[in-house]
Amino acid sequence: MQPKKIKLVDSAYLKILWDDGVEESVNLKDLRRHCPCATCAAERDKQGKKYIPLFTESQVRVRSISQVGNYAIQIIWQDGHNTGIYEYKFLRNFQPAGK
């Protein structure tokens, strides 16, 4: 599964058009909350299942998005966080808890 187009919408969502014609919108706050990098994953594990990270506005605003090979994108957040590599499989199946 590959995205044909990824676009920021209102600085709040990633709109992804997949190669099978499905179009999805992913909330940036949810995406940052579930950042797949090792640092964020360790923090979630350390804090436990009831941990709800709170973010400032700069932590959920995107500075840039770049493609990583043919399998993922890297989001650089406005606060400088840049270690999350969001694989296309992760994005396609992304369902934040409670939704």
N, CA, C and O atoms as a Tinker XYZ file with bonds, in Angstrom:
   396  protein
     1  N      0.844000   -1.167000    0.000000    73     2
     2  CA     0.000000    0.000000    0.000000    64     1     3
     3  C      0.898000    1.243000    0.000000    63     2     4     5
     4  O      1.756000    1.409000    0.867000    81     3
     5  N      0.683000    2.090000   -0.974000    73     3     6
     6  CA     1.485000    3.308000   -1.108000    64     5     7
     7  C      0.558000    4.527000   -1.179000    63     6     8     9
     8  O     -0.514000    4.455000   -1.778000    81     7
     9  N      0.962000    5.625000   -0.580000    73     7    10
    10  CA     0.173000    6.846000   -0.754000    64     9    11
    11  C      0.475000    7.471000   -2.119000    63    10    12    13
    12  O      1.617000    7.475000   -2.578000    81    11
    13  N     -0.561000    7.991000   -2.746000    73    11    14
    14  CA    -0.375000    8.732000   -3.991000    64    13    15
    15  C     -0.146000   10.206000   -3.683000    63    14    16    17
    16  O      0.556000   10.910000   -4.409000    81    15
    17  N     -0.766000   10.661000   -2.574000    73    15    18
    18  CA    -0.660000   12.069000   -2.209000    64    17    19
    19  C     -0.827000   12.208000   -0.701000    63    18    20    21
    20  O     -1.700000   11.584000   -0.097000    81    19
    21  N      0.026000   13.039000   -0.105000    73    19    22
    22  CA    -0.072000   13.371000    1.321000    64    21    23
    23  C     -0.074000   14.887000    1.410000    63    22    24    25
    24  O      0.792000   15.559000    0.849000    81    23
    25  N     -1.055000   15.412000    2.119000    73    23    26
    26  CA    -1.207000   16.859000    2.177000    64    25    27
    27  C     -1.599000   17.289000    3.585000    63    26    28    29
    28  O     -2.405000   16.629000    4.241000    81    27
    29  N     -1.025000   18.401000    4.048000    73    27    30
    30  CA    -1.428000   18.993000    5.325000    64    29    31
    31  C     -2.713000   19.783000    5.115000    63    30    32    33
    32  O     -2.837000   20.524000    4.140000    81    31
    33  N     -3.659000   19.628000    6.018000    73    31    34
    34  CA    -4.919000   20.353000    5.938000    64    33    35
    35  C     -5.106000   21.136000    7.227000    63    34    36    37
    36  O     -5.155000   20.561000    8.315000    81    35
    37  N     -5.210000   22.451000    7.096000    73    35    38
    38  CA    -5.483000   23.346000    8.232000    64    37    39
    39  C     -4.513000   23.174000    9.396000    63    38    40    41
    40  O     -4.877000   23.447000   10.540000    81    39
    41  N     -3.306000   22.734000    9.135000    73    39    42
    42  CA    -2.301000   22.485000   10.177000    64    41    43
    43  C     -2.814000   21.572000   11.283000    63    42    44    45
    44  O     -2.311000   21.594000   12.406000    81    43
    45  N     -3.825000   20.768000   10.950000    73    43    46
    46  CA    -4.414000   19.893000   11.959000    64    45    47
    47  C     -4.502000   18.437000   11.518000    63    46    48    49
    48  O     -4.610000   17.545000   12.359000    81    47
    49  N     -4.457000   18.184000   10.212000    73    47    50
    50  CA    -4.641000   16.833000    9.685000    64    49    51
    51  C     -3.666000   16.547000    8.556000    63    50    52    53
    52  O     -3.216000   17.449000    7.849000    81    51
    53  N     -3.353000   15.270000    8.406000    73    51    54
    54  CA    -2.695000   14.777000    7.201000    64    53    55
    55  C     -3.786000   14.112000    6.376000    63    54    56    57
    56  O     -4.458000   13.198000    6.855000    81    55
    57  N     -3.961000   14.552000    5.171000    73    55    58
    58  CA    -4.906000   13.917000    4.257000    64    57    59
    59  C     -4.082000   13.020000    3.348000    63    58    60    61
    60  O     -3.170000   13.485000    2.664000    81    59
    61  N     -4.405000   11.742000    3.344000    73    59    62
    62  CA    -3.639000   10.756000    2.584000    64    61    63
    63  C     -4.556000   10.096000    1.560000    63    62    64    65
    64  O     -5.598000    9.540000    1.908000    81    63
    65  N     -4.156000   10.166000    0.301000    73    63    66
    66  CA    -4.837000    9.451000   -0.768000    64    65    67
    67  C     -3.983000    8.239000   -1.098000    63    66    68    69
    68  O     -2.843000    8.374000   -1.544000    81    67
    69  N     -4.542000    7.048000   -0.876000    73    67    70
    70  CA    -3.815000    5.800000   -1.100000    64    69    71
    71  C     -3.984000    5.332000   -2.536000    63    70    72    73
    72  O     -4.910000    5.747000   -3.232000    81    71
    73  N     -3.083000    4.468000   -2.968000    73    71    74
    74  CA    -3.102000    3.998000   -4.354000    64    73    75
    75  C     -4.311000    3.138000   -4.703000    63    74    76    77
    76  O     -4.539000    2.853000   -5.879000    81    75
    77  N     -5.091000    2.717000   -3.707000    73    75    78
    78  CA    -6.324000    1.974000   -3.985000    64    77    79
    79  C     -7.545000    2.899000   -4.014000    63    78    80    81
    80  O     -8.681000    2.434000   -4.108000    81    79
    81  N     -7.298000    4.223000   -3.932000    73    79    82
    82  CA    -8.386000    5.194000   -4.006000    64    81    83
    83  C     -8.970000    5.612000   -2.669000    63    82    84    85
    84  O     -9.769000    6.546000   -2.617000    81    83
    85  N     -8.595000    4.950000   -1.596000    73    83    86
    86  CA    -9.090000    5.307000   -0.264000    64    85    87
    87  C     -8.414000    6.600000    0.176000    63    86    88    89
    88  O     -7.205000    6.767000    0.011000    81    87
    89  N     -9.204000    7.512000    0.737000    73    87    90
    90  CA    -8.666000    8.763000    1.255000    64    89    91
    91  C     -8.957000    8.831000    2.745000    63    90    92    93
    92  O    -10.085000    8.597000    3.180000    81    91
    93  N     -7.935000    9.152000    3.522000    73    91    94
    94  CA    -8.067000    9.213000    4.973000    64    93    95
    95  C     -7.516000   10.529000    5.486000    63    94    96    97
    96  O     -6.626000   11.130000    4.885000    81    95
    97  N     -8.069000   10.965000    6.615000    73    95    98
    98  CA    -7.529000   12.127000    7.327000    64    97    99
    99  C     -7.047000   11.654000    8.686000    63    98   100   101
   100  O     -7.768000   10.975000    9.417000    81    99
   101  N     -5.818000   12.023000    9.013000    73    99   102
   102  CA    -5.214000   11.617000   10.280000    64   101   103
   103  C     -4.955000   12.876000   11.099000    63   102   104   105
   104  O     -4.284000   13.800000   10.640000    81   103
   105  N     -5.489000   12.902000   12.300000    73   103   106
   106  CA    -5.320000   14.032000   13.200000    64   105   107
   107  C     -3.859000   14.113000   13.654000    63   106   108   109
   108  O     -3.302000   13.127000   14.136000    81   107
   109  N     -3.245000   15.283000   13.500000    73   107   110
   110  CA    -1.828000   15.437000   13.858000    64   109   111
   111  C     -1.582000   15.255000   15.355000    63   110   112   113
   112  O     -0.540000   14.726000   15.743000    81   111
   113  N     -2.514000   15.680000   16.197000    73   111   114
   114  CA    -2.340000   15.476000   17.642000    64   113   115
   115  C     -2.285000   13.990000   17.966000    63   114   116   117
   116  O     -1.461000   13.555000   18.771000    81   115
   117  N     -3.166000   13.210000   17.337000    73   115   118
   118  CA    -3.145000   11.761000   17.558000    64   117   119
   119  C     -1.865000   11.144000   17.027000    63   118   120   121
   120  O     -1.291000   10.249000   17.649000    81   119
   121  N     -1.418000   11.629000   15.869000    73   119   122
   122  CA    -0.193000   11.096000   15.275000    64   121   123
   123  C      1.008000   11.363000   16.173000    63   122   124   125
   124  O      1.836000   10.476000   16.377000    81   123
   125  N      1.113000   12.571000   16.709000    73   123   126
   126  CA     2.235000   12.897000   17.605000    64   125   127
   127  C      2.128000   12.098000   18.899000    63   126   128   129
   128  O      3.138000   11.635000   19.427000    81   127
   129  N      0.930000   11.938000   19.404000    73   127   130
   130  CA     0.715000   11.191000   20.644000    64   129   131
   131  C      1.166000    9.736000   20.495000    63   130   132   133
   132  O      1.577000    9.110000   21.472000    81   131
   133  N      1.090000    9.204000   19.285000    73   131   134
   134  CA     1.466000    7.816000   19.024000    64   133   135
   135  C      2.748000    7.717000   18.197000    63   134   136   137
   136  O      2.925000    6.776000   17.424000    81   135
   137  N      3.630000    8.685000   18.365000    73   135   138
   138  CA     4.897000    8.695000   17.637000    64   137   139
   139  C      5.602000    7.345000   17.825000    63   138   140   141
   140  O      5.756000    6.875000   18.953000    81   139
   141  N      6.028000    6.728000   16.719000    73   139   142
   142  CA     6.628000    5.396000   16.828000    64   141   143
   143  C      8.112000    5.362000   17.186000    63   142   144   145
   144  O      8.699000    4.282000   17.239000    81   143
   145  N      8.728000    6.509000   17.433000    73   143   146
   146  CA    10.164000    6.490000   17.723000    64   145   147
   147  C     10.440000    5.822000   19.077000    63   146   148   149
   148  O      9.559000    5.738000   19.932000    81   147
   149  N     11.650000    5.360000   19.249000    73   147   150
   150  CA    12.038000    4.636000   20.463000    64   149   151
   151  C     11.897000    5.495000   21.718000    63   150   152   153
   152  O     11.487000    4.995000   22.766000    81   151
   153  N     12.229000    6.771000   21.622000    73   151   154
   154  CA    12.136000    7.655000   22.789000    64   153   155
   155  C     10.696000    7.807000   23.250000    63   154   156   157
   156  O     10.404000    7.690000   24.440000    81   155
   157  N      9.796000    8.066000   22.311000    73   155   158
   158  CA     8.381000    8.242000   22.667000    64   157   159
   159  C      7.767000    6.929000   23.150000    63   158   160   161
   160  O      6.983000    6.921000   24.099000    81   159
   161  N      8.124000    5.816000   22.496000    73   159   162
   162  CA     7.604000    4.513000   22.913000    64   161   163
   163  C      8.064000    4.183000   24.330000    63   162   164   165
   164  O      7.281000    3.662000   25.125000    81   163
   165  N      9.324000    4.478000   24.657000    73   163   166
   166  CA     9.845000    4.221000   26.003000    64   165   167
   167  C      9.122000    5.079000   27.035000    63   166   168   169
   168  O      8.826000    4.610000   28.134000    81   167
   169  N      8.840000    6.314000   26.693000    73   167   170
   170  CA     8.113000    7.199000   27.616000    64   169   171
   171  C      6.699000    6.678000   27.863000    63   170   172   173
   172  O      6.230000    6.686000   29.001000    81   171
   173  N      6.021000    6.230000   26.822000    73   171   174
   174  CA     4.676000    5.662000   26.996000    64   173   175
   175  C      4.735000    4.407000   27.862000    63   174   176   177
   176  O      3.884000    4.210000   28.730000    81   175
   177  N      5.735000    3.559000   27.629000    73   175   178
   178  CA     5.880000    2.336000   28.434000    64   177   179
   179  C      6.161000    2.664000   29.889000    63   178   180   181
   180  O      5.598000    2.043000   30.791000    81   179
   181  N      7.032000    3.642000   30.122000    73   179   182
   182  CA     7.409000    4.030000   31.477000    64   181   183
   183  C      6.210000    4.607000   32.239000    63   182   184   185
   184  O      6.045000    4.347000   33.431000    81   183
   185  N      5.394000    5.375000   31.559000    73   183   186
   186  CA     4.264000    6.046000   32.211000    64   185   187
   187  C      3.060000    5.129000   32.414000    63   186   188   189
   188  O      2.224000    5.391000   33.278000    81   187
   189  N      2.964000    4.070000   31.635000    73   187   190
   190  CA     1.853000    3.134000   31.785000    64   189   191
   191  C      0.687000    3.454000   30.866000    63   190   192   193
   192  O      0.695000    4.462000   30.160000    81   191
   193  N     -0.313000    2.588000   30.884000    73   191   194
   194  CA    -1.444000    2.679000   29.965000    64   193   195
   195  C     -2.316000    3.905000   30.186000    63   194   196   197
   196  O     -2.992000    4.347000   29.257000    81   195
   197  N     -2.318000    4.457000   31.371000    73   195   198
   198  CA    -3.171000    5.619000   31.654000    64   197   199
   199  C     -2.493000    6.942000   31.303000    63   198   200   201
   200  O     -3.077000    8.009000   31.493000    81   199
   201  N     -1.277000    6.875000   30.796000    73   199   202
   202  CA    -0.513000    8.061000   30.426000    64   201   203
   203  C     -1.174000    8.781000   29.250000    63   202   204   205
   204  O     -1.431000    8.177000   28.209000    81   203
   205  N     -1.442000   10.056000   29.424000    73   203   206
   206  CA    -1.990000   10.887000   28.362000    64   205   207
   207  C     -1.042000   12.065000   28.182000    63   206   208   209
   208  O     -1.061000   13.005000   28.977000    81   207
   209  N     -0.218000   12.020000   27.146000    73   207   210
   210  CA     0.720000   13.124000   26.938000    64   209   211
   211  C     -0.018000   14.395000   26.532000    63   210   212   213
   212  O     -0.962000   14.356000   25.744000    81   211
   213  N      0.421000   15.502000   27.072000    73   211   214
   214  CA    -0.133000   16.800000   26.714000    64   213   215
   215  C      0.914000   17.541000   25.905000    63   214   216   217
   216  O      2.091000   17.553000   26.264000    81   215
   217  N      0.494000   18.151000   24.828000    73   215   218
   218  CA     1.425000   18.811000   23.932000    64   217   219
   219  C      1.106000   20.286000   23.792000    63   218   220   221
   220  O     -0.051000   20.703000   23.847000    81   219
   221  N      2.167000   21.070000   23.608000    73   219   222
   222  CA     1.994000   22.486000   23.283000    64   221   223
   223  C      1.689000   22.593000   21.790000    63   222   224   225
   224  O      1.829000   21.623000   21.046000    81   223
   225  N      1.280000   23.760000   21.375000    73   223   226
   226  CA     0.939000   23.979000   19.969000    64   225   227
   227  C      2.107000   23.641000   19.039000    63   226   228   229
   228  O      1.899000   23.048000   17.981000    81   227
   229  N      3.339000   24.015000   19.427000    73   227   230
   230  CA     4.488000   23.753000   18.554000    64   229   231
   231  C      4.799000   22.258000   18.442000    63   230   232   233
   232  O      5.436000   21.831000   17.479000    81   231
   233  N      4.360000   21.473000   19.404000    73   231   234
   234  CA     4.633000   20.041000   19.366000    64   233   235
   235  C      3.704000   19.285000   18.419000    63   234   236   237
   236  O      3.975000   18.133000   18.081000    81   235
   237  N      2.628000   19.910000   17.993000    73   235   238
   238  CA     1.709000   19.237000   17.071000    64   237   239
   239  C      1.622000   19.952000   15.722000    63   238   240   241
   240  O      0.766000   19.629000   14.898000    81   239
   241  N      2.496000   20.908000   15.505000    73   239   242
   242  CA     2.579000   21.576000   14.195000    64   241   243
   243  C      3.738000   20.977000   13.419000    63   242   244   245
   244  O      4.807000   20.712000   13.968000    81   243
   245  N      3.506000   20.773000   12.147000    73   243   246
   246  CA     4.497000   20.148000   11.283000    64   245   247
   247  C      5.395000   21.203000   10.651000    63   246   248   249
   248  O      4.912000   22.167000   10.056000    81   247
   249  N      6.695000   21.015000   10.784000    73   247   250
   250  CA     7.671000   21.875000   10.104000    64   249   251
   251  C      7.894000   21.365000    8.685000    63   250   252   253
   252  O      7.897000   22.141000    7.730000    81   251
   253  N      8.085000   20.033000    8.555000    73   251   254
   254  CA     8.279000   19.456000    7.230000    64   253   255
   255  C      7.972000   17.966000    7.252000    63   254   256   257
   256  O      7.952000   17.321000    8.301000    81   255
   257  N      7.734000   17.448000    6.056000    73   255   258
   258  CA     7.498000   16.020000    5.854000    64   257   259
   259  C      8.400000   15.585000    4.706000    63   258   260   261
   260  O      8.463000   16.250000    3.672000    81   259
   261  N      9.092000   14.477000    4.890000    73   259   262
   262  CA     9.912000   13.960000    3.797000    64   261   263
   263  C      9.713000   12.458000    3.678000    63   262   264   265
   264  O      9.395000   11.771000    4.648000    81   263
   265  N      9.907000   11.976000    2.475000    73   263   266
   266  CA     9.762000   10.556000    2.211000    64   265   267
   267  C     11.003000    9.812000    2.676000    63   266   268   269
   268  O     12.121000   10.305000    2.526000    81   267
   269  N     10.806000    8.624000    3.240000    73   267   270
   270  CA    11.896000    7.750000    3.662000    64   269   271
   271  C     11.795000    6.489000    2.805000    63   270   272   273
   272  O     10.902000    5.661000    2.988000    81   271
   273  N     12.717000    6.369000    1.881000    73   271   274
   274  CA    12.674000    5.225000    0.974000    64   273   275
   275  C     11.325000    5.155000    0.283000    63   274   276   277
   276  O     10.757000    6.175000   -0.107000    81   275
   277  N     10.816000    3.929000    0.135000    73   275   278
   278  CA     9.484000    3.771000   -0.451000    64   277   279
   279  C      8.525000    3.140000    0.553000    63   278   280   281
   280  O      7.557000    2.479000    0.175000    81   279
   281  N      8.811000    3.356000    1.858000    73   279   282
   282  CA     8.011000    2.688000    2.875000    64   281   283
   283  C      7.498000    3.604000    3.987000    63   282   284   285
   284  O      6.713000    3.155000    4.822000    81   283
   285  N      7.917000    4.878000    4.027000    73   283   286
   286  CA     7.555000    5.698000    5.180000    64   285   287
   287  C      7.735000    7.186000    4.889000    63   286   288   289
   288  O      8.272000    7.589000    3.856000    81   287
   289  N      7.260000    7.985000    5.852000    73   287   290
   290  CA     7.548000    9.418000    5.865000    64   289   291
   291  C      8.170000    9.768000    7.206000    63   290   292   293
   292  O      7.939000    9.101000    8.215000    81   291
   293  N      8.957000   10.823000    7.192000    73   291   294
   294  CA     9.500000   11.372000    8.431000    64   293   295
   295  C      8.857000   12.735000    8.616000    63   294   296   297
   296  O      8.858000   13.567000    7.709000    81   295
   297  N      8.307000   12.950000    9.802000    73   295   298
   298  CA     7.723000   14.245000   10.132000    64   297   299
   299  C      8.677000   14.962000   11.069000    63   298   300   301
   300  O      9.101000   14.412000   12.085000    81   299
   301  N      9.006000   16.178000   10.719000    73   299   302
   302  CA     9.761000   17.035000   11.628000    64   301   303
   303  C      8.755000   18.020000   12.204000    63   302   304   305
   304  O      8.162000   18.827000   11.489000    81   303
   305  N      8.581000   17.929000   13.508000    73   303   306
   306  CA     7.610000   18.763000   14.199000    64   305   307
   307  C      8.225000   20.129000   14.497000    63   306   308   309
   308  O      9.448000   20.263000   14.549000    81   307
   309  N      7.400000   21.117000   14.688000    73   307   310
   310  CA     7.852000   22.489000   14.904000    64   309   311
   311  C      8.784000   22.611000   16.108000    63   310   312   313
   312  O      9.650000   23.486000   16.126000    81   311
   313  N      8.623000   21.748000   17.112000    73   311   314
   314  CA     9.488000   21.810000   18.299000    64   313   315
   315  C     10.837000   21.122000   18.069000    63   314   316   317
   316  O     11.666000   21.069000   18.978000    81   315
   317  N     11.063000   20.592000   16.854000    73   315   318
   318  CA    12.341000   19.965000   16.536000    64   317   319
   319  C     12.346000   18.449000   16.639000    63   318   320   321
   320  O     13.305000   17.815000   16.200000    81   319
   321  N     11.307000   17.849000   17.204000    73   319   322
   322  CA    11.269000   16.384000   17.301000    64   321   323
   323  C     11.260000   15.807000   15.892000    63   322   324   325
   324  O     10.418000   16.175000   15.074000    81   323
   325  N     12.202000   14.896000   15.605000    73   323   326
   326  CA    12.335000   14.414000   14.229000    64   325   327
   327  C     12.696000   12.938000   14.118000    63   326   328   329
   328  O     13.115000   12.490000   13.051000    81   327
   329  N     12.545000   12.182000   15.185000    73   327   330
   330  CA    12.994000   10.790000   15.145000    64   329   331
   331  C     11.884000    9.801000   14.808000    63   330   332   333
   332  O     12.144000    8.603000   14.698000    81   331
   333  N     10.664000   10.274000   14.643000    73   331   334
   334  CA     9.570000    9.379000   14.288000    64   333   335
   335  C      9.532000    9.092000   12.797000    63   334   336   337
   336  O      9.411000   10.008000   11.983000    81   335
   337  N      9.635000    7.824000   12.443000    73   335   338
   338  CA     9.484000    7.387000   11.057000    64   337   339
   339  C      8.124000    6.678000   10.990000    63   338   340   341
   340  O      7.918000    5.636000   11.612000    81   339
   341  N      7.217000    7.262000   10.231000    73   339   342
   342  CA     5.849000    6.756000   10.142000    64   341   343
   343  C      5.723000    5.888000    8.888000    63   342   344   345
   344  O      5.572000    6.393000    7.776000    81   343
   345  N      5.788000    4.578000    9.094000    73   343   346
   346  CA     5.684000    3.660000    7.971000    64   345   347
   347  C      4.287000    3.734000    7.373000    63   346   348   349
   348  O      3.311000    3.992000    8.076000    81   347
   349  N      4.204000    3.503000    6.063000    73   347   350
   350  CA     2.909000    3.570000    5.392000    64   349   351
   351  C      1.926000    2.575000    5.990000    63   350   352   353
   352  O      0.740000    2.876000    6.118000    81   351
   353  N      2.408000    1.394000    6.356000    73   351   354
   354  CA     1.534000    0.385000    6.980000    64   353   355
   355  C      0.956000    0.929000    8.292000    63   354   356   357
   356  O     -0.227000    0.745000    8.576000    81   355
   357  N      1.796000    1.597000    9.086000    73   355   358
   358  CA     1.356000    2.215000   10.339000    64   357   359
   359  C      0.272000    3.261000   10.053000    63   358   360   361
   360  O     -0.761000    3.287000   10.721000    81   359
   361  N      0.513000    4.119000    9.062000    73   359   362
   362  CA    -0.444000    5.179000    8.740000    64   361   363
   363  C     -1.757000    4.612000    8.214000    63   362   364   365
   364  O     -2.830000    5.105000    8.563000    81   363
   365  N     -1.680000    3.591000    7.386000    73   363   366
   366  CA    -2.887000    3.015000    6.802000    64   365   367
   367  C     -3.760000    2.347000    7.862000    63   366   368   369
   368  O     -4.987000    2.375000    7.773000    81   367
   369  N     -3.126000    1.756000    8.850000    73   367   370
   370  CA    -3.857000    1.049000    9.898000    64   369   371
   371  C     -4.042000    1.875000   11.162000    63   370   372   373
   372  O     -4.504000    1.354000   12.178000    81   371
   373  N     -3.688000    3.155000   11.113000    73   371   374
   374  CA    -3.672000    3.982000   12.321000    64   373   375
   375  C     -5.071000    4.172000   12.880000    63   374   376   377
   376  O     -5.957000    4.712000   12.219000    81   375
   377  N     -5.245000    3.723000   14.095000    73   375   378
   378  CA    -6.492000    3.882000   14.836000    64   377   379
   379  C     -6.120000    4.261000   16.269000    63   378   380   381
   380  O     -5.825000    3.386000   17.084000    81   379
   381  N     -6.133000    5.561000   16.583000    73   379   382
   382  CA    -5.771000    5.934000   17.951000    64   381   383
   383  C     -6.728000    5.307000   18.961000    63   382   384   385
   384  O     -7.912000    5.122000   18.678000    81   383
   385  N     -6.206000    4.987000   20.125000    73   383   386
   386  CA    -7.006000    4.361000   21.179000    64   385   387
   387  C     -8.243000    5.207000   21.465000    63   386   388   389
   388  O     -8.191000    6.437000   21.471000    81   387
   389  N     -9.338000    4.525000   21.697000    73   387   390
   390  CA   -10.577000    5.217000   22.046000    64   389   391
   391  C    -11.391000    5.657000   20.845000    63   390   392   393
   392  O    -12.415000    6.321000   21.001000    81   391
   393  N    -10.951000    5.296000   19.648000    73   391   394
   394  CA   -11.713000    5.708000   18.454000    64   393   395
   395  C    -12.220000    4.504000   17.708000    63   394   396
   396  O    -12.881000    4.649000   16.680000    81   395
